[in-house]
Amino acid sequence: MVKEMPKKVLVKEVIFFNILCTSLFVCMELICHVYFQIQRLQVALGEQSKMAMLSQQQCERLKNERILCRICFERDICIVLLPCRHHVLCE
């Protein structure tokens, strides 16, 4: 059975629940905003990780190219060409 409430108390409760619902709605909006920000940052982090890995691989490749023979690409450079003095060949 529904209990009769004075109008003043009923108005206060309606106002309280209205404020509570508004606060919950604002909290939900904030949670959604934070969730989408986290997703965006995770995607950006994944892209940065890929770029860092590619940069590291490229750096290693360039290091190897600097010291490997330009003909066989297997052994280290140890011969200088004259008269240009390019140091590009192995034995």
N, CA, C and O atoms as a GROMACS GRO file, in nm:
protein
  364
    1MET      N    1   0.083  -0.119   0.000
    1MET     CA    2   0.000   0.000   0.000
    1MET      C    3   0.088   0.125   0.000
    1MET      O    4   0.186   0.133   0.074
    2VAL      N    5   0.053   0.220  -0.082
    2VAL     CA    6   0.130   0.344  -0.096
    2VAL      C    7   0.098   0.434   0.021
    2VAL      O    8  -0.018   0.458   0.055
    3LYS      N    9   0.204   0.484   0.081
    3LYS     CA   10   0.189   0.572   0.196
    3LYS      C   11   0.173   0.715   0.146
    3LYS      O   12   0.247   0.760   0.058
    4GLU      N   13   0.080   0.786   0.202
    4GLU     CA   14   0.059   0.927   0.168
    4GLU      C   15   0.174   1.010   0.224
    4GLU      O   16   0.211   0.995   0.340
    5MET      N   17   0.230   1.097   0.140
    5MET     CA   18   0.339   1.184   0.184
    5MET      C   19   0.294   1.327   0.169
    5MET      O   20   0.221   1.362   0.076
    6PRO      N   21   0.337   1.410   0.263
    6PRO     CA   22   0.304   1.552   0.248
    6PRO      C   23   0.367   1.605   0.118
    6PRO      O   24   0.473   1.560   0.075
    7LYS      N   25   0.299   1.700   0.059
    7LYS     CA   26   0.342   1.756  -0.069
    7LYS      C   27   0.484   1.811  -0.062
    7LYS      O   28   0.562   1.793  -0.155
    8LYS      N   29   0.518   1.878   0.046
    8LYS     CA   30   0.650   1.938   0.063
    8LYS      C   31   0.760   1.831   0.060
    8LYS      O   32   0.863   1.848  -0.005
    9VAL      N   33   0.737   1.720   0.131
    9VAL     CA   34   0.834   1.611   0.136
    9VAL      C   35   0.845   1.546  -0.003
    9VAL      O   36   0.954   1.513  -0.048
   10LEU      N   37   0.732   1.528  -0.068
   10LEU     CA   38   0.730   1.468  -0.201
   10LEU      C   39   0.809   1.553  -0.301
   10LEU      O   40   0.885   1.500  -0.381
   11VAL      N   41   0.790   1.684  -0.296
   11VAL     CA   42   0.863   1.775  -0.384
   11VAL      C   43   1.014   1.765  -0.358
   11VAL      O   44   1.093   1.761  -0.451
   12LYS      N   45   1.052   1.762  -0.230
   12LYS     CA   46   1.195   1.750  -0.195
   12LYS      C   47   1.253   1.620  -0.249
   12LYS      O   48   1.365   1.619  -0.300
   13GLU      N   49   1.179   1.510  -0.237
   13GLU     CA   50   1.228   1.382  -0.287
   13GLU      C   51   1.241   1.382  -0.439
   13GLU      O   52   1.337   1.329  -0.494
   14VAL      N   53   1.144   1.440  -0.505
   14VAL     CA   54   1.150   1.449  -0.652
   14VAL      C   55   1.272   1.530  -0.694
   14VAL      O   56   1.343   1.492  -0.787
   15ILE      N   57   1.296   1.642  -0.628
   15ILE     CA   58   1.413   1.725  -0.657
   15ILE      C   59   1.541   1.647  -0.631
   15ILE      O   60   1.634   1.649  -0.711
   16PHE      N   61   1.545   1.576  -0.517
   16PHE     CA   62   1.664   1.497  -0.483
   16PHE      C   63   1.691   1.391  -0.590
   16PHE      O   64   1.805   1.377  -0.635
   17PHE      N   65   1.588   1.316  -0.630
   17PHE     CA   66   1.606   1.212  -0.731
   17PHE      C   67   1.641   1.271  -0.868
   17PHE      O   68   1.715   1.210  -0.945
   18ASN      N   69   1.589   1.387  -0.898
   18ASN     CA   70   1.623   1.455  -1.023
   18ASN      C   71   1.772   1.491  -1.024
   18ASN      O   72   1.841   1.471  -1.124
   19ILE      N   73   1.820   1.546  -0.912
   19ILE     CA   74   1.962   1.581  -0.900
   19ILE      C   75   2.047   1.455  -0.907
   19ILE      O   76   2.151   1.454  -0.972
   20LEU      N   77   2.003   1.349  -0.840
   20LEU     CA   78   2.076   1.223  -0.842
   20LEU      C   79   2.085   1.167  -0.984
   20LEU      O   80   2.192   1.123  -1.026
   21CYS      N   81   1.975   1.167  -1.056
   21CYS     CA   82   1.974   1.117  -1.194
   21CYS      C   83   2.064   1.202  -1.283
   21CYS      O   84   2.137   1.148  -1.367
   22THR      N   85   2.060   1.333  -1.266
   22THR     CA   86   2.147   1.422  -1.344
   22THR      C   87   2.293   1.393  -1.314
   22THR      O   88   2.375   1.388  -1.405
   23SER      N   89   2.325   1.374  -1.186
   23SER     CA   90   2.463   1.343  -1.148
   23SER      C   91   2.508   1.211  -1.208
   23SER      O   92   2.620   1.200  -1.257
   24LEU      N   93   2.421   1.111  -1.205
   24LEU     CA   94   2.455   0.981  -1.264
   24LEU      C   95   2.476   0.993  -1.414
   24LEU      O   96   2.566   0.931  -1.469
   25PHE      N   97   2.393   1.073  -1.480
   25PHE     CA   98   2.408   1.094  -1.623
   25PHE      C   99   2.542   1.160  -1.655
   25PHE      O  100   2.611   1.120  -1.748
   26VAL      N  101   2.578   1.261  -1.577
   26VAL     CA  102   2.706   1.330  -1.596
   26VAL      C  103   2.821   1.232  -1.572
   26VAL      O  104   2.919   1.233  -1.647
   27CYS      N  105   2.810   1.149  -1.470
   27CYS     CA  106   2.914   1.049  -1.443
   27CYS      C  107   2.927   0.950  -1.559
   27CYS      O  108   3.038   0.915  -1.598
   28MET      N  109   2.815   0.906  -1.613
   28MET     CA  110   2.818   0.814  -1.726
   28MET      C  111   2.882   0.879  -1.848
   28MET      O  112   2.960   0.815  -1.919
   29GLU      N  113   2.851   1.006  -1.874
   29GLU     CA  114   2.914   1.077  -1.985
   29GLU      C  115   3.065   1.084  -1.965
   29GLU      O  116   3.142   1.064  -2.060
   30LEU      N  117   3.107   1.112  -1.843
   30LEU     CA  118   3.249   1.121  -1.812
   30LEU      C  119   3.317   0.985  -1.832
   30LEU      O  120   3.426   0.978  -1.888
   31ILE      N  121   3.253   0.880  -1.785
   31ILE     CA  122   3.308   0.745  -1.801
   31ILE      C  123   3.322   0.711  -1.950
   31ILE      O  124   3.424   0.657  -1.991
   32CYS      N  125   3.221   0.743  -2.030
   32CYS     CA  126   3.228   0.718  -2.175
   32CYS      C  127   3.341   0.797  -2.238
   32CYS      O  128   3.415   0.745  -2.322
   33HIS      N  129   3.355   0.923  -2.199
   33HIS     CA  130   3.462   1.008  -2.252
   33HIS      C  131   3.599   0.948  -2.218
   33HIS      O  132   3.686   0.938  -2.305
   34VAL      N  133   3.617   0.908  -2.094
   34VAL     CA  134   3.745   0.849  -2.051
   34VAL      C  135   3.770   0.718  -2.126
   34VAL      O  136   3.883   0.691  -2.168
   35TYR      N  137   3.668   0.637  -2.143
   35TYR     CA  138   3.681   0.509  -2.215
   35TYR      C  139   3.730   0.532  -2.359
   35TYR      O  140   3.822   0.465  -2.405
   36PHE      N  141   3.667   0.628  -2.428
   36PHE     CA  142   3.707   0.656  -2.566
   36PHE      C  143   3.846   0.717  -2.573
   36PHE      O  144   3.920   0.692  -2.668
   37GLN      N  145   3.883   0.797  -2.474
   37GLN     CA  146   4.019   0.852  -2.469
   37GLN      C  147   4.120   0.739  -2.452
   37GLN      O  148   4.224   0.738  -2.518
   38ILE      N  149   4.090   0.643  -2.365
   38ILE     CA  150   4.180   0.529  -2.343
   38ILE      C  151   4.195   0.450  -2.473
   38ILE      O  152   4.306   0.411  -2.509
   39GLN      N  153   4.085   0.426  -2.543
   39GLN     CA  154   4.093   0.353  -2.670
   39GLN      C  155   4.179   0.428  -2.771
   39GLN      O  156   4.262   0.368  -2.839
   40ARG      N  157   4.159   0.559  -2.781
   40ARG     CA  158   4.236   0.640  -2.875
   40ARG      C  159   4.385   0.635  -2.841
   40ARG      O  160   4.470   0.623  -2.930
   41LEU      N  161   4.417   0.643  -2.711
   41LEU     CA  162   4.556   0.638  -2.668
   41LEU      C  163   4.618   0.501  -2.692
   41LEU      O  164   4.737   0.492  -2.726
   42GLN      N  165   4.540   0.395  -2.675
   42GLN     CA  166   4.591   0.260  -2.702
   42GLN      C  167   4.625   0.243  -2.850
   42GLN      O  168   4.726   0.182  -2.884
   43VAL      N  169   4.540   0.297  -2.937
   43VAL     CA  170   4.567   0.290  -3.080
   43VAL      C  171   4.694   0.368  -3.113
   43VAL      O  172   4.780   0.321  -3.187
   44ALA      N  173   4.706   0.489  -3.056
   44ALA     CA  174   4.825   0.571  -3.080
   44ALA      C  175   4.951   0.501  -3.028
   44ALA      O  176   5.056   0.506  -3.093
   45LEU      N  177   4.942   0.438  -2.912
   45LEU     CA  178   5.056   0.366  -2.857
   45LEU      C  179   5.096   0.250  -2.947
   45LEU      O  180   5.215   0.225  -2.968
   46GLY      N  181   4.998   0.178  -3.000
   46GLY     CA  182   5.028   0.069  -3.092
   46GLY      C  183   5.099   0.118  -3.217
   46GLY      O  184   5.194   0.055  -3.264
   47GLU      N  185   5.054   0.232  -3.271
   47GLU     CA  186   5.118   0.289  -3.389
   47GLU      C  187   5.261   0.333  -3.357
   47GLU      O  188   5.352   0.311  -3.436
   48GLN      N  189   5.280   0.395  -3.240
   48GLN     CA  190   5.414   0.438  -3.200
   48GLN      C  191   5.506   0.318  -3.182
   48GLN      O  192   5.623   0.324  -3.219
   49SER      N  193   5.454   0.211  -3.125
   49SER     CA  194   5.535   0.090  -3.105
   49SER      C  195   5.578   0.032  -3.239
   49SER      O  196   5.693  -0.009  -3.255
   50LYS      N  197   5.486   0.029  -3.337
   50LYS     CA  198   5.520  -0.020  -3.470
   50LYS      C  199   5.628   0.066  -3.533
   50LYS      O  200   5.725   0.016  -3.590
   51MET      N  201   5.611   0.199  -3.521
   51MET     CA  202   5.710   0.290  -3.580
   51MET      C  203   5.846   0.274  -3.514
   51MET      O  204   5.949   0.277  -3.581
   52ALA      N  205   5.847   0.257  -3.383
   52ALA     CA  206   5.974   0.240  -3.311
   52ALA      C  207   6.042   0.111  -3.355
   52ALA      O  208   6.164   0.108  -3.373
   53MET      N  209   5.964   0.005  -3.372
   53MET     CA  210   6.022  -0.123  -3.414
   53MET      C  211   6.079  -0.111  -3.555
   53MET      O  212   6.188  -0.160  -3.582
   54LEU      N  213   6.004  -0.045  -3.645
   54LEU     CA  214   6.053  -0.027  -3.781
   54LEU      C  215   6.179   0.059  -3.783
   54LEU      O  216   6.272   0.030  -3.858
   55SER      N  217   6.181   0.164  -3.702
   55SER     CA  218   6.299   0.250  -3.695
   55SER      C  219   6.420   0.172  -3.644
   55SER      O  220   6.531   0.188  -3.694
   56GLN      N  221   6.398   0.089  -3.544
   56GLN     CA  222   6.507   0.009  -3.489
   56GLN      C  223   6.558  -0.090  -3.594
   56GLN      O  224   6.679  -0.110  -3.608
   57GLN      N  225   6.467  -0.154  -3.666
   57GLN     CA  226   6.507  -0.248  -3.771
   57GLN      C  227   6.583  -0.176  -3.882
   57GLN      O  228   6.684  -0.226  -3.932
   58GLN      N  229   6.535  -0.057  -3.919
   58GLN     CA  230   6.603   0.020  -4.022
   58GLN      C  231   6.743   0.062  -3.976
   58GLN      O  232   6.838   0.058  -4.054
   59CYS      N  233   6.754   0.101  -3.851
   59CYS     CA  234   6.884   0.139  -3.794
   59CYS      C  235   6.981   0.021  -3.799
   59CYS      O  236   7.097   0.037  -3.839
   60GLU      N  237   6.935  -0.096  -3.760
   60GLU     CA  238   7.020  -0.216  -3.765
   60GLU      C  239   7.062  -0.248  -3.908
   60GLU      O  240   7.178  -0.282  -3.934
   61ARG      N  241   6.967  -0.235  -4.000
   61ARG     CA  242   6.998  -0.262  -4.141
   61ARG      C  243   7.103  -0.165  -4.193
   61ARG      O  244   7.197  -0.205  -4.261
   62LEU      N  245   7.089  -0.036  -4.159
   62LEU     CA  246   7.186   0.064  -4.203
   62LEU      C  247   7.324   0.040  -4.141
   62LEU      O  248   7.426   0.059  -4.207
   63LYS      N  249   7.326  -0.001  -4.015
   63LYS     CA  250   7.454  -0.033  -3.951
   63LYS      C  251   7.522  -0.147  -4.025
   63LYS      O  252   7.643  -0.142  -4.052
   64ASN      N  253   7.445  -0.250  -4.057
   64ASN     CA  254   7.502  -0.365  -4.129
   64ASN      C  255   7.549  -0.325  -4.268
   64ASN      O  256   7.653  -0.373  -4.314
   65GLU      N  257   7.474  -0.239  -4.335
   65GLU     CA  258   7.513  -0.195  -4.469
   65GLU      C  259   7.645  -0.118  -4.466
   65GLU      O  260   7.722  -0.126  -4.561
   66ARG      N  261   7.670  -0.045  -4.360
   66ARG     CA  262   7.793   0.034  -4.350
   66ARG      C  263   7.917  -0.053  -4.339
   66ARG      O  264   8.024  -0.014  -4.385
   67ILE      N  265   7.905  -0.170  -4.279
   67ILE     CA  266   8.024  -0.252  -4.255
   67ILE      C  267   8.034  -0.373  -4.346
   67ILE      O  268   8.137  -0.441  -4.344
   68LEU      N  269   7.932  -0.402  -4.425
   68LEU     CA  270   7.936  -0.520  -4.512
   68LEU      C  271   7.988  -0.485  -4.651
   68LEU      O  272   7.967  -0.374  -4.702
   69CYS      N  273   8.054  -0.581  -4.709
   69CYS     CA  274   8.106  -0.568  -4.845
   69CYS      C  275   7.992  -0.534  -4.941
   69CYS      O  276   7.883  -0.589  -4.932
   70ARG      N  277   8.019  -0.441  -5.034
   70ARG     CA  278   7.916  -0.398  -5.129
   70ARG      C  279   7.895  -0.500  -5.242
   70ARG      O  280   7.801  -0.487  -5.321
   71ILE      N  281   7.981  -0.599  -5.250
   71ILE     CA  282   7.969  -0.700  -5.355
   71ILE      C  283   7.896  -0.824  -5.303
   71ILE      O  284   7.794  -0.864  -5.359
   72CYS      N  285   7.948  -0.885  -5.196
   72CYS     CA  286   7.888  -1.010  -5.147
   72CYS      C  287   7.785  -0.989  -5.035
   72CYS      O  288   7.701  -1.076  -5.013
   73PHE      N  289   7.790  -0.877  -4.966
   73PHE     CA  290   7.700  -0.846  -4.853
   73PHE      C  291   7.702  -0.953  -4.744
   73PHE      O  292   7.603  -0.976  -4.676
   74GLU      N  293   7.819  -1.018  -4.730
   74GLU     CA  294   7.831  -1.120  -4.627
   74GLU      C  295   7.945  -1.092  -4.530
   74GLU      O  296   7.930  -1.109  -4.409
   75ARG      N  297   8.059  -1.049  -4.584
   75ARG     CA  298   8.177  -1.027  -4.500
   75ARG      C  299   8.199  -0.878  -4.476
   75ARG      O  300   8.148  -0.793  -4.549
   76ASP      N  301   8.277  -0.850  -4.371
   76ASP     CA  302   8.307  -0.710  -4.338
   76ASP      C  303   8.401  -0.648  -4.440
   76ASP      O  304   8.482  -0.717  -4.503
   77ILE      N  305   8.390  -0.518  -4.456
   77ILE     CA  306   8.476  -0.440  -4.546
   77ILE      C  307   8.618  -0.439  -4.492
   77ILE      O  308   8.640  -0.422  -4.372
   78CYS      N  309   8.716  -0.459  -4.583
   78CYS     CA  310   8.855  -0.452  -4.540
   78CYS      C  311   8.949  -0.403  -4.651
   78CYS      O  312   9.070  -0.396  -4.630
   79ILE      N  313   8.895  -0.369  -4.767
   79ILE     CA  314   8.978  -0.325  -4.880
   79ILE      C  315   8.937  -0.184  -4.922
   79ILE      O  316   8.818  -0.152  -4.932
   80VAL      N  317   9.039  -0.102  -4.947
   80VAL     CA  318   9.017   0.036  -4.992
   80VAL      C  319   9.049   0.042  -5.141
   80VAL      O  320   9.152  -0.009  -5.186
   81LEU      N  321   8.961   0.106  -5.217
   81LEU     CA  322   8.986   0.125  -5.360
   81LEU      C  323   9.068   0.252  -5.381
   81LEU      O  324   9.042   0.354  -5.318
   82LEU      N  325   9.166   0.244  -5.469
   82LEU     CA  326   9.247   0.361  -5.501
   82LEU      C  327   9.215   0.402  -5.644
   82LEU      O  328   9.188   0.313  -5.724
   83PRO      N  329   9.215   0.524  -5.682
   83PRO     CA  330   9.254   0.643  -5.606
   83PRO      C  331   9.140   0.707  -5.527
   83PRO      O  332   9.163   0.804  -5.455
   84CYS      N  333   9.017   0.655  -5.539
   84CYS     CA  334   8.904   0.722  -5.471
   84CYS      C  335   8.903   0.700  -5.320
   84CYS      O  336   8.841   0.777  -5.247
   85ARG      N  337   8.969   0.596  -5.274
   85ARG     CA  338   8.978   0.562  -5.132
   85ARG      C  339   8.844   0.522  -5.068
   85ARG      O  340   8.823   0.539  -4.948
   86HIS      N  341   8.756   0.471  -5.150
   86HIS     CA  342   8.631   0.417  -5.095
   86HIS      C  343   8.662   0.284  -5.028
   86HIS      O  344   8.731   0.199  -5.084
   87HIS      N  345   8.612   0.268  -4.911
   87HIS     CA  346   8.636   0.149  -4.830
   87HIS      C  347   8.510   0.063  -4.839
   87HIS      O  348   8.422   0.074  -4.753
   88VAL      N  349   8.499  -0.022  -4.943
   88VAL     CA  350   8.371  -0.088  -4.969
   88VAL      C  351   8.379  -0.238  -4.996
   88VAL      O  352   8.275  -0.302  -5.013
   89LEU      N  353   8.499  -0.297  -5.001
   89LEU     CA  354   8.510  -0.438  -5.041
   89LEU      C  355   8.569  -0.525  -4.931
   89LEU      O  356   8.641  -0.478  -4.843
   90CYS      N  357   8.536  -0.654  -4.940
   90CYS     CA  358   8.601  -0.752  -4.852
   90CYS      C  359   8.716  -0.817  -4.928
   90CYS      O  360   8.741  -0.781  -5.043
   91GLU      N  361   8.784  -0.911  -4.867
   91GLU     CA  362   8.896  -0.980  -4.935
   91GLU      C  363   8.847  -1.076  -5.041
   91GLU      O  364   8.927  -1.141  -5.107
   0.00000   0.00000   0.00000
